[in-house]
Amino acid sequence: MKLALIQMQSSVGQVEENIAKASPLIDEACAQGARLLVLPEFWSTGYFPLSIDYGFYDLADSEDGHAMACVKTKVREHGVHIVSTIYERQGPGLYYNTAMLVNPGGEIVSKYRKVHVPARRGLEKLYYRGGSKFPVVEVEGWRVGMMLCYDSLFPEPARCLALGGAELIVVPFGASTTEGSIWDQLMMTRAFENGAYVAPCNAVGPLQMPDGEPFLLGGKSLIADPNGKIVAQADATEESIVYADLDLQEVHDVRNRYFMFRDRRPDTYGVITTATEDISG
């Protein structure tokens, strides 16, 4: 299966402009034979949670809203699957950061709501709540799971997906990947420790923090194979599309070489699910 990661720059609040930019990039990826396409986190709204502005709640949309309608049109046109992450409004006061997997018939076959919600330079906790499920679904013979951005800093989400059968984990991102960060190594590790392809699709380009300090969405979208090797990667500054032909046999071979699943000892891992206030770490 050919995978395409669409690394693009989105303007905050300019939904029509962002959709107009994404559409030809989707067409281009499909023309190159991609069967599963991934868009960055908040591709339609831009990464907005950099300041306190209750007007941003108006950017939220439903799974039947305008951005997703455009994605559904594209999957029907090209007969592909697309992962689209939007600022989702489920109801009054109920908002999520949600990755939606759309099949060639225009149906949303899986929804992943970001579990780990950060509040450091970004103020995401102000704008939406966290999800709690790690679904895995079949895409053209592959078992595919999704997680979002900050989730990748924790080993548990990727492991939950792998234990659920995921052979490919796609990760829409809207993050800085500053010089000297361990972005590459982190993604390679998530791939190797789970014997799965891991594919973070990041946004790119500068945003302005309220204090005037620039916030750079750092690109470097990549595809890491189950051996933990990067097979394709974008640079840190330019819009581009990253492609790779995935090999399911490679997943099987790695899992037959390294027995992390066979040798797991979940009976010893109780501290992982111990309530935070009951541990000292």
Helices and strands as residue ranges (DSSP letters): E 2-7, H 15-31, E 36-38, G 54-59, H 66-78, E 81-91, E 94-102, E 108-113, H 124-127, E 136-139, E 142-146, G 149-153, H 155-163, E 168-172, H 183-194, E 197-201, E 204-208, E 214-218, E 222-224, E 230-233, E 240-245, H 248-257, G 266-268, G 270-273, G 276-278
